[in-house]
Amino acid sequence: MISTPFEYMRATSLDDALAKLGAANGEAKLIAGGHSLVPLMKLRLSEPKVLIDIARLPGLSGINAKDGAIEIGAGTVHHDVASSALLQHACPMLAEAAAEIGDPQVRNRGTLGGSLAHADPAADYPAVMLALDADILIKGARGSRTVKARDFFQGLFTVDLAADEIITAVQFKPIKAGAYAKLHQRASHFAIVGVAAALAINNKVIQGARVGLTGASSHAVRLTEVEGALTGKQISADNVESAARLAGKDLKDINSDLHASDEYRRSMIPVFTKRALIRALERA
Ligand SMILES: Cc1cc2nc3c(=O)[nH]c(=O)nc-3n(C[C@H](O)[C@H](O)[C@H](O)COP(=O)(O)OP(=O)(O)OC[C@H]3O[C@@H](n4cnc5c(N)ncnc54)[C@H](O)[C@@H]3O)c2cc1C
């Protein structure tokens, strides 16, 4: 199928993109990498009257350290996240998740902001953003606001973002003791199950843990049962094993599709949780 007709315009600045969004009265869609939006348009699941191209907006991409935090522009493509020396050193979990997205074409065009706004239930970044407790920076005609990742992902393809708003960046404190482990679909590389684990460790005791899961339910979620079981525990294989065994126990609706049944996904959640935790501990 081909898409319904649309008007195409390229924004010259963030303010220009916001003005164009406002003028279109809810009939426009931003396009960044186009790797999620264009397939939807071809299936006529999305029929915008106007496309506003933000792919080359000045200032919307880049990875920078700032006051002990890292900020990544929403227009940054997956390849740049994967190959960032700063992220590989200070926050390897995020670089390794980006390196596992799709194929080279997808990684060279697809953007962080596009992935977060689209919120595919099998996308990789949402789990990592939850584990990092990242802030999502948003700009709209009424001003700027910041949303915690845990409040941003709300349901199937549903996020806290209005039609006239743009994600500008994400910000987080880098975590070295973190890892992302994923069981991927062979063809697309989307996650059947993807687990991001971030640990805070002091004197061989786990002081805190954040574990994000993607691929298994309508949207990425925190595995709070695993986090609770790890917190305050000595680092040991037994403690990791027993915490990982709890992973997904509280999840009611597990996805089931042609790639994996709900039963299979449920059994893989602890397996990939354990892998992420072990790798995070190795980096501590
Ligand atoms: C073959 C294939 C394999 C893939 N494999 C994976 C995978 O393994 N893991 C994975 O996570 N993803 C995968 N993807 C998805 C890919 O990562 C997409 O690039 C990404 O989800 C969307 O980014 P984009 O820049 O292409 O967004 P677009 O397609 O341009 O836009 C997607 C949506 O986000 C909105 N949007 C874009 N930018 C912004 C912004 N800054 N602010 C607000 N709204 C915005 C658009 O309006 C649209 O609604 C795959 C895609 C393909 C085609």
The ligand as an SDF file (V2000), in Angstrom:
LIG
                    3D

 53 58  0  0  0  0  0  0  0  0999 V2000
   13.5890   -2.9780   10.1250 C   0  0  0  0  0  0  0  0  0  0  0  0
   13.4960   -2.2340   11.4250 C   0  0  0  0  0  0  0  0  0  0  0  0
   14.0650   -2.7980   12.5470 C   0  0  0  0  0  0  0  0  0  0  0  0
   13.9990   -2.1410   13.7740 C   0  0  0  0  0  0  0  0  0  0  0  0
   14.5610   -2.7390   14.8760 N   0  0  0  0  0  0  0  0  0  0  0  0
   14.4780   -2.1100   16.0700 C   0  0  0  0  0  0  0  0  0  0  0  0
   15.0610   -2.6970   17.2470 C   0  0  0  0  0  0  0  0  0  0  0  0
   15.6880   -3.7640   17.2210 O   0  0  0  0  0  0  0  0  0  0  0  0
   14.9180   -2.0190   18.4200 N   0  0  0  0  0  0  0  0  0  0  0  0
   14.2780   -0.8050   18.5040 C   0  0  0  0  0  0  0  0  0  0  0  0
   14.1970   -0.2450   19.5990 O   0  0  0  0  0  0  0  0  0  0  0  0
   13.7490   -0.2310   17.4080 N   0  0  0  0  0  0  0  0  0  0  0  0
   13.8330   -0.8410   16.2070 C   0  0  0  0  0  0  0  0  0  0  0  0
   13.2890   -0.2360   15.0970 N   0  0  0  0  0  0  0  0  0  0  0  0
   12.6450    1.0830   15.2340 C   0  0  0  0  0  0  0  0  0  0  0  0
   13.6980    2.1850   15.0050 C   0  0  0  0  0  0  0  0  0  0  0  0
   14.5440    2.2460   16.1160 O   0  0  0  0  0  0  0  0  0  0  0  0
   13.0450    3.5490   14.7710 C   0  0  0  0  0  0  0  0  0  0  0  0
   14.0370    4.3250   14.2010 O   0  0  0  0  0  0  0  0  0  0  0  0
   12.5530    4.2790   15.9680 C   0  0  0  0  0  0  0  0  0  0  0  0
   11.6380    3.5430   16.7110 O   0  0  0  0  0  0  0  0  0  0  0  0
   11.8260    5.5670   15.5790 C   0  0  0  0  0  0  0  0  0  0  0  0
   12.7580    6.5650   15.3490 O   0  0  0  0  0  0  0  0  0  0  0  0
   12.6550    7.4750   14.0780 P   0  0  0  0  0  0  0  0  0  0  0  0
   13.6330    8.5840   14.2730 O   0  0  0  0  0  0  0  0  0  0  0  0
   12.7880    6.6350   12.8690 O   0  0  0  0  0  0  0  0  0  0  0  0
   11.1790    8.0840   14.2410 O   0  0  0  0  0  0  0  0  0  0  0  0
   10.0680    8.4020   13.1360 P   0  0  0  0  0  0  0  0  0  0  0  0
    9.6620    7.1550   12.4450 O   0  0  0  0  0  0  0  0  0  0  0  0
   10.4810    9.5600   12.3000 O   0  0  0  0  0  0  0  0  0  0  0  0
    8.9050    8.8770   14.1120 O   0  0  0  0  0  0  0  0  0  0  0  0
    8.2710    7.9800   14.9860 C   0  0  0  0  0  0  0  0  0  0  0  0
    7.2300    8.7390   15.8100 C   0  0  0  0  0  0  0  0  0  0  0  0
    7.8710    9.6300   16.7120 O   0  0  0  0  0  0  0  0  0  0  0  0
    7.4840   10.9830   16.4810 C   0  0  0  0  0  0  0  0  0  0  0  0
    8.6820   11.7840   16.7220 N   0  0  0  0  0  0  0  0  0  0  0  0
    9.8800   11.6600   16.1060 C   0  0  0  0  0  0  0  0  0  0  0  0
   10.7830   12.4740   16.6750 N   0  0  0  0  0  0  0  0  0  0  0  0
   10.1250   13.1380   17.6640 C   0  0  0  0  0  0  0  0  0  0  0  0
   10.5180   14.1240   18.6400 C   0  0  0  0  0  0  0  0  0  0  0  0
   11.7820   14.5850   18.7350 N   0  0  0  0  0  0  0  0  0  0  0  0
    9.5740   14.5910   19.4980 N   0  0  0  0  0  0  0  0  0  0  0  0
    8.3090   14.1190   19.4350 C   0  0  0  0  0  0  0  0  0  0  0  0
    7.8740   13.1880   18.5570 N   0  0  0  0  0  0  0  0  0  0  0  0
    8.7930   12.7070   17.6870 C   0  0  0  0  0  0  0  0  0  0  0  0
    6.9410   11.0020   15.0560 C   0  0  0  0  0  0  0  0  0  0  0  0
    6.0080   12.0410   14.8750 O   0  0  0  0  0  0  0  0  0  0  0  0
    6.3060    9.6210   14.9650 C   0  0  0  0  0  0  0  0  0  0  0  0
    5.0460    9.6350   15.5690 O   0  0  0  0  0  0  0  0  0  0  0  0
   13.3520   -0.8730   13.8670 C   0  0  0  0  0  0  0  0  0  0  0  0
   12.7900   -0.2940   12.7200 C   0  0  0  0  0  0  0  0  0  0  0  0
   12.8530   -0.9670   11.5040 C   0  0  0  0  0  0  0  0  0  0  0  0
   12.2510   -0.3260   10.2870 C   0  0  0  0  0  0  0  0  0  0  0  0
  1  2  1  0
  2  3  1  0
  2 52  2  0
  3  4  2  0
  4  5  1  0
  4 50  1  0
  5  6  2  0
  6  7  1  0
  6 13  1  0
  7  8  2  0
  7  9  1  0
  9 10  1  0
 10 11  2  0
 10 12  1  0
 12 13  2  0
 13 14  1  0
 14 15  1  0
 14 50  1  0
 15 16  1  0
 16 17  1  0
 16 18  1  0
 18 19  1  0
 18 20  1  0
 20 21  1  0
 20 22  1  0
 22 23  1  0
 23 24  1  0
 24 25  2  0
 24 26  1  0
 24 27  1  0
 27 28  1  0
 28 29  2  0
 28 30  1  0
 28 31  1  0
 31 32  1  0
 32 33  1  0
 33 34  1  0
 33 48  1  0
 34 35  1  0
 35 36  1  0
 35 46  1  0
 36 37  1  0
 36 45  1  0
 37 38  2  0
 38 39  1  0
 39 40  1  0
 39 45  2  0
 40 41  1  0
 40 42  2  0
 42 43  1  0
 43 44  2  0
 44 45  1  0
 46 47  1  0
 46 48  1  0
 48 49  1  0
 50 51  2  0
 51 52  1  0
 52 53  1  0
M  END
$$$$
